[in-house]
Amino acid sequence: MVALAANSPYLFGRDLWDETRIPLFEQAVAVHDTDLDKRVSFGIRYADKSMLEVFRANLDRFPVLLPTLMDEPEESLAHLRLHNGTIWRWTRPLVGFGTNGRPHLRIEHRVVPAGPSVIDSVANAAIFFGASCALACQPEGLELRLPFERARTNFYAAARSGLQAEVSWLDGRRLQMQELIADILLPLARAGLERLGIDREETEHWLGVVAARVDNGQNGAAWQRAYVERHGTDMQGLTQAYLERQDSGLPVHEWDLV
């Protein structure tokens, strides 16, 4: 998802990572130097038995920044929710309550940036939900097939190099990112969306947007770099051109450089 949706290659006019937002946010609120104490991070290991392990780690590893005592019932978990809100794992569990007071646990997938277009955003959601469903239904837990350190290495490789990254998949095989998405993740996403009851025509439409983007390698980051290469480092001009193409309603893989 990081590579597919990468959309921030520039910061203050400098060409950096394909998804510079990730290292920028990690450095912007850095309090300690070790992975164990970083409030913005990929994390340090998988949860093993229960999601409660994450909240216990919060209590053990992260001091409360702004102590406050809220006059709410203990069962509302107000202090746990406030504290968890100051620790920004890129995939983060959240406890919430519906309007009827019923609690729920959800996973916040924070790695996908906005845009470049509404079409691209919906297509990103399609492959995410489809592939997640299919992978979650695998007979063997994925954490047993992809060690945490390898998953983290893949994450930062994708943030740095986008669709040009090379990563390790479940069997340890090294794959180019475009190959992984086209040959493995897109078929999984189709199967997952079918399992979720999504209409086949709609599935093919949205996953087709993803497939075309992967095929020509033009996500938001790639388009911005290509535009700057042709027109120079006029960031205001780049922003204006980006907005014009966003208003066109075309997905990013169809954006031109004129």
C-alpha positions in Angstrom: 0.0 0.0 0.0 2.9 2.4 0.7 4.5 1.8 -2.7 1.2 1.8 -4.6 0.0 5.1 -3.1 3.3 6.9 -2.7 2.6 10.6 -3.3 5.2 12.9 -1.5 8.6 12.8 -3.1 9.4 16.4 -2.3 10.0 18.4 0.9 11.0 22.1 0.7 11.9 21.5 -3.0 14.3 18.6 -2.2 13.8 15.2 -3.9 13.7 12.7 -1.1 11.7 9.4 -0.5 8.7 8.4 -2.6 6.6 8.7 0.5 8.6 11.3 2.5 5.6 11.8 4.8 6.6 8.7 6.7 10.2 9.6 7.8 9.1 13.3 8.2 6.4 12.4 10.7 8.7 10.0 12.5 11.4 12.7 12.9 8.9 15.5 13.7 7.8 14.1 17.0 11.0 12.1 17.8 11.6 12.0 21.6 14.1 9.1 21.8 16.5 7.6 19.4 15.6 3.9 19.9 12.8 2.0 18.1 11.6 0.9 21.5 10.7 4.5 22.5 9.6 6.1 19.2 6.1 7.5 19.3 5.8 7.3 15.5 7.1 3.9 14.2 6.3 0.7 12.4 6.5 -1.0 15.8 8.9 -3.5 17.2 7.1 -6.9 17.0 3.8 -8.5 16.3 1.1 -8.9 19.0 1.2 -12.5 20.0 -1.8 -13.5 22.0 -4.0 -10.4 22.3 -4.3 -6.8 21.2 -4.0 -6.0 24.9 -0.3 -6.5 24.5 -0.2 -3.3 22.5 -1.9 -1.2 25.2 0.3 -2.8 27.9 3.4 -1.8 25.8 2.0 1.8 25.7 1.9 1.9 29.5 5.3 0.4 29.9 7.2 2.2 27.2 5.6 5.6 26.7 5.3 8.2 29.5 2.1 10.2 29.7 2.7 13.5 28.0 -0.2 15.6 29.4 -1.5 14.1 32.6 -5.2 14.6 33.0 -7.9 13.0 35.1 -11.2 12.6 33.3 -14.4 12.1 35.3 -15.7 9.2 33.2 -16.6 5.6 34.1 -13.7 3.2 34.0 -15.4 1.0 31.4 -15.3 3.9 29.0 -11.5 3.4 28.8 -11.1 7.2 28.4 -7.5 7.3 29.7 -6.4 4.3 27.6 -7.9 5.9 24.5 -6.3 9.3 25.2 -2.9 7.8 25.8 -3.1 5.5 22.8 -3.9 8.6 20.7 -0.4 10.0 21.4 1.4 6.9 20.0 1.3 6.8 16.2 2.2 3.3 15.0 1.7 3.2 11.2 -0.9 0.4 11.8 -2.6 1.2 15.1 -5.3 -0.5 17.2 -8.0 1.8 18.5 -10.8 1.3 21.0 -14.0 3.2 20.3 -17.7 3.3 21.2 -20.7 3.6 19.0 -23.6 6.0 19.5 -25.3 3.1 21.4 -22.4 2.9 23.8 -21.3 -0.5 22.4 -17.4 -0.8 22.3 -15.5 -1.9 19.3 -11.8 -2.5 18.4 -10.6 -1.3 15.0 -7.3 -1.1 13.1 -6.2 2.3 11.8 -4.2 1.8 8.6 -2.3 5.1 8.5 0.2 4.5 5.7 -1.9 5.6 2.7 -1.7 9.3 1.8 -4.6 11.3 0.3 -5.1 11.4 -3.5 -3.9 11.9 -6.1 -7.6 11.6 -7.1 -10.8 10.3 -5.7 -10.7 7.4 -8.3 -7.2 6.5 -7.0 -8.3 6.6 -3.4 -11.3 4.3 -4.0 -9.0 1.9 -6.1 -6.5 1.9 -3.2 -9.4 0.9 -0.8 -10.4 -1.9 -3.2 -7.1 -3.6 -3.2 -6.6 -3.1 0.5 -9.9 -4.6 1.6 -9.7 -7.4 -1.0 -6.1 -8.4 -0.3 -6.6 -8.1 3.4 -9.6 -10.3 3.4 -7.9 -13.0 1.2 -4.7 -12.9 3.3 -6.6 -13.1 6.6 -8.3 -16.3 5.3 -5.0 -18.1 4.6 -4.7 -21.4 6.6 -1.5 -20.3 8.2 -0.9 -17.1 10.1 1.0 -14.6 8.0 3.1 -13.6 11.0 4.6 -17.1 10.9 5.6 -16.7 7.3 6.9 -13.1 7.3 9.2 -12.3 10.3 8.5 -8.9 11.8 12.0 -7.5 10.9 11.4 -8.5 7.3 8.0 -6.8 7.3 9.5 -3.6 8.7 12.4 -3.6 6.2 9.8 -4.0 3.4 7.8 -1.1 4.8 10.7 1.4 4.7 11.9 0.1 1.3 8.5 0.8 -0.1 8.4 4.3 1.5 11.9 5.1 0.0 11.5 3.6 -3.5 7.8 3.2 -4.1 6.9 0.9 -7.0 10.6 0.5 -7.8 11.3 -1.1 -4.4 12.5 -4.7 -4.0 10.9 -6.6 -1.1 10.8 -10.1 0.5 7.5 -12.0 0.3 6.1 -14.7 2.6 8.4 -17.4 1.3 11.5 -15.2 1.6 11.6 -14.8 -2.1 12.9 -11.4 -3.3 10.4 -9.7 -5.6 10.2 -6.3 -7.4 7.2 -4.4 -6.0 5.4 -4.2 -9.4 5.7 -7.9 -9.8 4.4 -8.6 -6.3 1.3 -6.4 -6.7 0.5 -7.5 -10.3 1.1 -11.2 -9.9 0.2 -11.9 -6.3 -1.7 -9.2 -4.6 -4.1 -8.3 -7.3 -5.3 -11.9 -7.8 -5.7 -12.1 -4.0 -7.7 -8.9 -3.9 -10.1 -10.2 -6.6 -10.7 -13.3 -4.5 -11.1 -11.3 -1.3 -13.6 -8.9 -2.9 -15.6 -11.8 -4.3 -15.6 -13.3 -0.8 -16.9 -10.0 0.5 -19.8 -10.1 -2.0 -18.6 -7.2 -4.2 -20.0 -7.2 -7.7 -17.5 -8.6 -10.2 -17.9 -5.7 -12.7 -17.2 -3.2 -9.9 -14.2 -5.3 -8.7 -12.7 -5.4 -12.1 -13.2 -1.6 -12.6 -11.4 -0.5 -9.4 -8.7 -3.2 -9.5 -8.2 -2.3 -13.1 -7.2 1.2 -12.0 -4.6 -0.3 -9.7 -3.3 -2.7 -12.4 -2.9 0.1 -14.9 -1.0 2.2 -12.3 1.3 -0.7 -11.5 1.8 -1.5 -15.2 3.1 2.0 -16.2 4.7 2.7 -12.8 3.0 6.1 -12.5 1.8 6.7 -8.9 1.6 10.3 -7.5 5.3 10.3 -6.6 6.4 9.2 -10.1 4.2 11.7 -11.8 5.6 14.6 -9.7 9.2 13.6 -10.4 8.5 13.3 -14.1 6.8 16.7 -14.2 9.7 18.4 -12.4 12.2 16.7 -14.7 10.4 18.2 -17.7 9.4 21.6 -16.2 12.0 22.3 -13.5 11.8 22.7 -9.8 8.9 25.2 -9.7 7.0 23.8 -6.7 4.1 26.3 -7.1 3.8 25.3 -10.8 3.9 21.7 -9.8 1.1 22.2 -7.3 -1.0 24.1 -9.9 -0.5 21.3 -12.4 -1.4 18.7 -9.9 -4.6 20.5 -9.0 -5.6 20.8 -12.6 -5.1 17.1 -13.3 -6.9 16.3 -10.0 -9.9 18.3 -11.3 -9.9 16.4 -14.6 -11.3 13.3 -12.9 -8.6 11.1 -14.4 -6.7 8.6 -12.3 -3.0 9.4 -11.8 -1.7 6.7 -14.2 -3.4 8.7 -17.0 -2.0 12.1 -16.1 0.1 13.8 -18.8 3.2 16.0 -18.4 2.2 18.8 -20.8 
